[in-house]
Amino acid sequence: MQQRSSRFALVIGVCVAAGGFALELLPSARPGLNSVQLLVILVGLSIALLPLALRRFRRPKTWRSLRNMLARALIVTLLTLLALELALVGIGYETYFPQDVPAEFLRPAPWWTCEDPACHYVQAEMKKACEAGSMTGRYCIVNKQGFHDSQDFVYSPALDSHTRILALGDSFTFGEDADIGKSYVETLEAGGPRRVVWNTGIFGVGTNQALAAFEMFAPVLKPQLTIYGFYVNDFFDNLVPVDGYFLGIDEKGDVVTLQKYHLDPWGNVTKLETQSLLYYRWRGVEAPTNEFERLLGSTRLGSVFISAIDQLGKQLGIAQMTHFRRQVELTRGYLQALRDASAAQGSELLILLIPKKTDLRQPGTEYRQAVALFEELGISYIMPIEILDAETDYAPDWHWNNRGHQKVGALLSDCVDKFISQGKLNDCSHVVFP
């Protein structure tokens, strides 16, 4: 009897563990084992190995007693779990995953696209949005190529006598939180005669977008100098393709921005293809990786368990460590490609290293890693960290205000003056040449 029970436990345990692996094969599953699957596999292995731990119970009578005890314990456990579930329902505890998931809850914003070469606005649609009052300020200054610039990206022989500069970057380069005419790019362009600065800055993008924009426009515009505004969150932005965000309009007419790629703790990237999956993120949770996880997170007790696993993962920082290693690897590749592409075009590359407000007090891990990459790859970079003040140069969010933008713009303008007179940036203050 004992031998038969042991074989039965082994078969059941192996089947449960195999079921954990099989969840990976469900149509809705994403690559990589998640915490729920690992739990199922662990439970299965525990059941399979339980008879080995109980070999000392050799006498049939003792084995029958143990089996009866385990059966009673199982019944008590199930009744307790049911009572806890009902109690959580009674106090209104919300499930981890929303109960009703709409197939579509946002209208895609018509003025945003990520077609080749990179993400940009659609000028005609942005004009309509501005006329309707749903978009204002800088967003209403968009050229034919879909970027925030008062001039189109067009080259003519008349520009041969100008200093031609191509600006790459994210919302800092775009000019977020600066009045029109006060951003660092606009300050740079206005800082001297016969300069033209083409601005390809777009919010929420990384080095992959900068590389794509350079490869598209540099062969046409022939910039003598390329300035890439590298903000330290570009490491994270480089984890996903350039079309990292879904822009939609909700029923109130408000613009909703959602990252449309999922990153599991092992660094696997999966695109959330449908709005039903994006809806989970809009509700503040990641979409379930398979049907079993969705069912578990639809119960109250299962929701408590998944929330506890989330908190444990955050405390251990496993995902953060894995992701950052991947971020550095990808960023290194994009920077190297940008360096080589600019050299092939005969354009001097200068990286503007943009610090977070907290970096002014003590440079953080991302800031120090960025410096290490620039040094490793032999890319010239400028650090305005010494001229910035956390209290007076930053807006309430993380961007610079007018004062911060103009400080950096003036610093770059001084560098450009030296570049024009000498053909190189060697005498520019705050520039580091690895």
C-alpha positions, -999 to 999 in steps of 0.1 A, spaced: 0 0 0 28 24 9 47 16 -23 16 22 -44 9 55 -26 45 66 -32 42 59 -69 9 78 -70 25 108 -52 54 107 -76 31 107 -107 9 135 -93 39 156 -84 56 152 -117 23 161 -135 19 192 -114 55 203 -120 51 195 -157 19 216 -157 40 246 -144 62 242 -174 33 236 -197 18 270 -188 46 284 -211 28 268 -240 -5 286 -236 -13 310 -265 -13 340 -241 19 330 -224 50 353 -227 86 340 -227 103 332 -194 91 315 -163 72 338 -139 68 336 -101 34 317 -104 49 291 -127 78 286 -104 54 281 -75 35 254 -93 67 236 -102 79 238 -66 46 224 -53 48 196 -78 84 186 -69 74 188 -32 46 163 -38 68 140 -58 96 140 -32 73 137 -1 74 99 0 112 100 2 109 122 33 84 97 48 103 65 43 107 60 80 69 54 82 73 18 71 46 0 90 12 -1 72 -7 10 103 16 40 108 12 49 71 -26 46 72 -26 69 102 -4 94 84 -25 93 53 -57 99 73 -40 128 91 -29 143 58 -64 139 44 -80 157 74 -53 184 72 -61 189 35 -99 193 42 -92 218 70 -69 237 47 -94 239 19 -122 250 42 -99 277 58 -89 290 24 -126 292 14 -134 311 46 -105 335 40 -116 341 4 -152 349 16 -139 372 43 -118 391 18 -149 394 -5 -169 407 25 -144 435 33 -142 445 -4 -106 435 -11 -99 441 -48 -86 414 -70 -51 418 -85 -64 417 -120 -95 436 -131 -126 415 -136 -139 431 -168 -113 438 -194 -126 459 -224 -113 450 -259 -108 487 -266 -109 516 -242 -88 542 -260 -88 558 -294 -53 558 -309 -40 593 -311 -39 601 -348 -10 626 -344 15 601 -332 33 574 -353 64 553 -350 69 544 -386 104 545 -400 128 559 -392 117 567 -356 88 580 -336 75 614 -345 43 635 -347 20 638 -377 20 675 -387 -15 676 -402 -31 658 -373 -13 678 -348 -25 710 -364 -61 697 -361 -55 689 -324 -41 724 -318 -70 740 -335 -94 720 -314 -75 731 -282 -65 696 -271 -28 703 -278 -10 735 -269 24 751 -266 54 733 -281 33 705 -295 18 730 -319 52 738 -335 58 707 -356 76 706 -390 67 684 -420 90 656 -407 69 655 -374 95 670 -350 93 701 -328 111 726 -350 100 758 -367 120 748 -398 117 717 -420 146 693 -422 158 705 -457 193 711 -469 202 738 -494 235 751 -508 228 784 -489 235 765 -457 271 758 -466 281 790 -450 262 781 -418 272 760 -388 249 730 -391 240 712 -359 217 681 -355 202 678 -320 192 643 -308 175 634 -276 143 630 -255 120 655 -238 149 676 -225 160 682 -261 124 687 -271 123 715 -246 98 703 -221 90 728 -193 108 757 -211 89 786 -226 90 787 -264 124 802 -274 140 794 -240 150 757 -244 186 747 -245 184 739 -282 167 773 -290 193 791 -268 221 774 -287 207 783 -321 201 819 -311 236 822 -294 255 832 -325 251 842 -362 246 818 -391 237 788 -370 211 762 -379 200 736 -354 177 708 -364 158 694 -334 147 658 -334 140 656 -297 109 635 -288 97 625 -253 103 591 -238 129 578 -262 164 565 -259 196 561 -278 179 537 -303 157 566 -314 187 590 -316 205 565 -338 175 560 -361 170 598 -364 206 604 -372 207 577 -399 176 592 -415 185 629 -415 223 633 -412 230 621 -448 206 648 -461 213 676 -437 251 671 -435 256 684 -399 291 694 -389 282 688 -353 258 663 -337 247 669 -301 230 640 -284 212 649 -251 217 617 -231 194 616 -200 201 589 -175 167 572 -181 178 565 -217 193 532 -203 158 520 -194 143 534 -227 168 513 -247 153 481 -233 124 483 -258 122 492 -295 117 528 -305 79 524 -307 79 519 -269 47 539 -262 10 538 -271 -7 571 -272 -44 571 -269 -74 593 -261 -98 583 -234 -136 589 -233 -129 623 -216 -106 634 -244 -75 632 -222 -43 618 -237 -31 586 -222 5 574 -226 12 537 -219 44 517 -224 34 489 -247 62 464 -239 64 440 -210 97 432 -193 98 401 -171 124 397 -143 147 379 -167 148 408 -192 125 392 -219 106 418 -239 71 411 -251 49 436 -271 14 441 -257 -4 437 -290 -39 446 -280 -56 472 -260 -70 445 -237 -35 438 -225 -26 475 -223 -57 479 -201 -40 460 -173 -11 485 -173 -36 514 -173 -50 499 -141 -16 497 -126 -6 461 -130 12 440 -156 -9 418 -178 -10 381 -168 15 360 -186 -9 330 -189 -45 320 -182 -36 303 -149 -20 335 -135 -51 354 -146 -74 330 -128 -52 331 -97 -52 369 -97 -90 370 -101 -94 355 -66 -88 375 -35 -64 350 -19 -45 346 -51 -43 384 -53 -27 385 -19 -2 360 -30 8 377 -62 10 411 -44 33 395 -18 55 381 -46 57 415 -62 68 431 -30 94 403 -24 108 408 -59 111 446 -54 129 440 -20 153 416 -36 158 437 -66 164 407 -89 146 423 -119 163 456 -115 197 440 -115 190 419 -145 174 447 -164 202 471 -157 228 447 -171 207 444 -202 203 482 -204 240 487 -203 246 461 -230 220 476 -253 231 512 -247 267 503 -254 257 489 -288 236 519 -298 262 544 -287 289 526 -306 267 525 -337 260 563 -333 297 570 -329 305 551 -361 276 565 -381 286 601 -372 322 594 -381 312 580 -414 292 612 -421 320 635 -411 300 649 -382 316 657 -348 297 638 -321 293 655 -287 271 640 -259 254 663 -235 252 642 -203 220 654 -186 219 648 -148 189 640 -126 183 665 -98 196 639 -73 228 635 -94 238 671 -85 242 660 -49 258 626 -56 261 611 -91 240 580 -92 247 545 -107 232 554 -141 251 587 -143 284 570 -134 277 541 -158 271 566 -187 304 582 -180 321 548 -181 305 540 -214 316 573 -230 351 567 -218 351 531 -230 339 540 -265 360 571 -268 331 595 -272 334 632 -263 309 644 -237 300 676 -219 289 676 -182 269 706 -171 265 691 -137 288 718 -121 268 747 -133 233 735 -124 214 741 -92 187 716 -80 166 744 -64 167 771 -91 173 752 -124 147 724 -123 110 724 -128 87 707 -102 91 675 -123 125 663 -135 131 687 -164 150 719 -165 130 752 -162 139 782 -183 169 790 -162 183 755 -164 178 753 -202 194 786 -208 224 778 -187 231 747 -206 223 764 -239 248 791 -232 274 765 -223 269 747 -256 269 780 -275 303 788 -261 315 754 -272 301 759 -307 319 793 -310 352 775 -303 342 747 -327 336 772 -355 369 790 -350 391 760 -346 371 731 -362 373 711 -330 360 712 -294 392 708 -276 392 742 -258 355 740 -248 351 740 -210 333 711 -194 340 688 -224 358 656 -217 378 639 -244 384 602 -236 
